[in-house]
């Protein structure tokens, strides 16, 4: 007989100004996209429930996600970083395919995440995939940069919706694995696996 479970999970989005964090949330939660850039002031919190079927455990899991969006300005994020990450169960780190510096900046975010909450599921969304002609780095650069963290990554577009729902769902599945103790979401630094594209079809 199938098992039904409900989990409450806190998800934090991180990344530099204008990488598209708020746009990804708007696309995922409200199925909308606004061409205008509206800077997040302070933090914003929204909720979204995703229902997952985990065939390997013969379980149906309802994940009630509280999704936190933080202002990307360095001064503000330094002020709120520990409070923002406290209690986080998963991280969606966002960079902009047309700005290489936004990928490199994720190193600082990742270090603080590990320091505050330890090893929690981390997926990198390489956003603005619809602007591939303006790309300033490629998939090899993403894989090389993330090798220290063993994080999964996926190319997304808040404008077109490409992989947005799948990215959040993949993160939700990883949080389920960790929170229910079904499979380690991460391993010690010395034994981290090579970074891979997020498995968007895993059951």
Secondary structure, 3 states (H helix, E strand, C coil): CCEEEEEEEEEEEECCCCCCHHHHHHHHHHCCCCCCCCCCCCEEEEEEEEEEEEHHHCEEEEEEEEEEEECCCHHHHHHHHHHHHCCCCEEEEEEECCCHHHHHCHHHHHHHHHHHHCCCEEEEEEECHHHHHHCCCCHHHHHHHHHHCCCEEEECCCCCCCCHHHHHHHHHHHHHHHHCCCCCCCCCHHHCCCCCECCCCCC
